[in-house]
Amino acid sequence: MIKINKEHYVDTVIYSIDKIIKGLKNELKNKLETLDIGITGEQFIVLDTICRTKNIYQQQLSEIIMKDKSNTNRILKILEQKGLITKEYGNVNNRLVYFLNPTEDGRKIVEDNMPKIKQFITDIFKNIDDSEIEILHKLSHKFQADLSDISHQ
């Protein structure tokens, strides 16, 4: 068995993963801002998530984008003010929630820019082949399962 407990945090796989994720998020944010589409990268990610998930509500959205409720609410207010999403009140488990849906303008922003985002992501992984991407997916699922197990102990 390979020893994964290194003496220093910066020598651990956790640090390496964290560094990669922060770098990817930063590069994606920069790319989205160069597209000059009138919304930030963070807002685009929220809008894309709303576009792909019909009648999503704020709690679900917060979990998917890994942001707290107040941060999510701030982004949603901006998208609503720009006319890119609508809120429709409904009921989930006897709780009043508002469902989020994209407007035509919101959907158009995502559709028009997603090919550029996909190309950007493809370029990031240009030195990694499909089989390695599949291994990365499998490993990430294992990490998530292990984290879930730990958090439920």
C-alpha positions in Angstrom: 0.0 0.0 0.0 1.3 3.4 -0.9 1.7 5.8 2.0 -0.5 8.8 1.4 0.0 10.5 4.7 2.8 13.0 3.9 4.7 15.0 6.5 3.6 18.3 5.1 0.2 19.4 3.8 1.6 20.8 0.5 3.0 17.3 -0.3 -0.5 15.6 0.0 -2.8 14.6 -2.8 -5.4 16.8 -1.2 -3.3 19.9 -1.7 -2.6 18.9 -5.3 -6.3 18.4 -6.0 -7.2 21.7 -4.3 -4.5 23.5 -6.4 -5.8 22.0 -9.6 -9.4 22.9 -8.8 -8.6 26.5 -7.9 -6.5 26.9 -11.1 -9.3 25.4 -13.2 -11.9 27.7 -11.6 -9.7 30.7 -12.1 -9.0 29.9 -15.7 -12.7 29.3 -16.4 -13.6 32.5 -14.8 -11.1 34.4 -16.9 -12.3 32.7 -20.1 -15.9 33.6 -19.3 -15.0 37.2 -18.7 -13.2 37.4 -22.1 -16.4 36.3 -23.8 -17.9 39.6 -22.7 -21.5 38.2 -22.4 -22.7 40.7 -19.8 -22.5 38.3 -16.8 -19.7 37.0 -14.7 -18.3 33.5 -14.8 -20.1 32.6 -11.6 -23.4 33.9 -12.9 -22.9 31.9 -16.1 -22.4 28.7 -14.2 -25.6 29.3 -12.2 -27.5 30.1 -15.4 -26.2 27.0 -17.1 -27.2 24.9 -14.1 -30.7 26.4 -14.2 -30.9 25.7 -17.9 -30.1 22.1 -17.5 -32.3 21.4 -14.5 -36.0 22.2 -15.1 -37.8 23.7 -12.0 -34.7 23.6 -9.8 -35.1 25.5 -6.5 -32.5 27.5 -4.6 -31.5 24.8 -2.1 -30.9 22.3 -4.9 -29.0 24.9 -6.8 -26.8 25.8 -3.8 -25.9 22.2 -3.3 -25.0 21.7 -7.0 -22.8 24.9 -7.3 -21.4 24.4 -3.8 -22.3 27.9 -2.6 -24.1 29.0 0.6 -27.7 30.2 0.4 -26.9 33.9 0.7 -24.2 33.8 -2.1 -26.7 31.9 -4.3 -29.4 34.3 -3.5 -27.2 37.3 -4.5 -26.4 35.7 -7.9 -30.1 34.8 -8.5 -31.1 38.4 -7.8 -28.7 39.7 -10.4 -29.8 37.1 -13.0 -33.4 38.0 -12.4 -32.8 41.7 -12.6 -31.1 41.1 -16.0 -34.1 39.2 -17.2 -32.2 35.9 -17.6 -34.2 33.8 -15.1 -37.7 33.7 -13.7 -39.0 32.6 -10.3 -42.2 30.7 -9.9 -43.6 29.9 -6.5 -44.4 26.3 -5.8 -44.5 23.6 -3.1 -41.9 21.0 -2.1 -42.6 18.7 0.8 -45.2 21.2 2.1 -42.7 24.0 1.9 -43.0 27.1 -0.2 -40.1 27.4 -2.6 -39.6 29.3 -5.8 -38.6 27.3 -8.9 -36.0 28.8 -11.1 -36.2 28.7 -14.9 -34.3 30.5 -17.6 -35.9 33.0 -19.9 -35.3 32.8 -23.6 -32.5 35.4 -23.2 -30.9 33.4 -20.5 -31.1 30.2 -22.5 -29.6 32.0 -25.6 -26.6 33.2 -23.6 -25.9 29.6 -22.5 -26.5 28.1 -26.0 -24.4 30.8 -27.8 -21.4 30.4 -25.4 -21.4 26.8 -24.4 -19.5 25.7 -27.6 -16.7 28.1 -26.6 -16.7 26.9 -23.0 -16.6 23.2 -24.2 -13.6 24.1 -26.5 -11.8 25.8 -23.6 -12.3 22.7 -21.4 -11.1 20.5 -24.2 -8.0 22.6 -24.6 -7.3 22.3 -20.8 -7.3 18.5 -21.1 -5.4 18.3 -24.4 -2.6 16.3 -22.9 -4.9 13.8 -21.2 -6.6 11.1 -23.2 -10.1 9.8 -22.9 -9.1 6.7 -20.8 -7.3 8.9 -18.3 -10.4 11.2 -18.1 -12.4 8.1 -17.3 -10.0 7.1 -14.6 -10.2 10.6 -13.2 -14.0 10.3 -13.1 -13.9 7.0 -11.3 -11.4 8.3 -8.8 -13.4 11.4 -8.1 -16.5 9.2 -7.5 -14.5 7.1 -5.1 -13.2 10.2 -3.3 -16.8 11.5 -3.0 -18.1 8.2 -1.6 -15.3 8.1 0.9 -16.0 11.7 2.0 -19.6 10.9 2.3 -18.8 7.8 4.5 -16.6 9.9 6.7 -19.1 12.7 7.2 -21.8 10.2 8.2 -19.8 8.6 10.9 
